[in-house]
Amino acid sequence: MSKPIAVTDADFEEKVLKSKTPVMVDFWAAWCRPCLMAAPVLEELAKEYADKLTIAKLDVDQNAKTAAQYGIMAIPNLIIFKDGKPISQIVGYKPKEELKRSLETVLG
């Protein structure tokens, strides 16, 4: 994927948990300023890591079930899933270079 994909409560298992590649899920909301600041950074990372990672966006207001399941209390909240399990979590807005360092650690 060269752009972030939208995920919902209904397709989270299929698109994230059953994915063959790692998925970084951005738990966000339209009213969240830091979430809006993170969006263009995630767009860039989606292009840069297209062959290694899928970036997905889940609107917490419209998909409260999945957000609650993963204990999302603050947004933006990025969780990296690999083989159906959360392996890393980044809470709050982070600059692109910091996100890249986190991704490199996880992706190897």
Summary of the structure (lengths in Angstrom):
residues: 108
radius of gyration: 12.4
end to end distance: 19.3
largest distance: 34.0
contacts: 316
relative contact order: 0.23
helix: 37%
strand: 25%
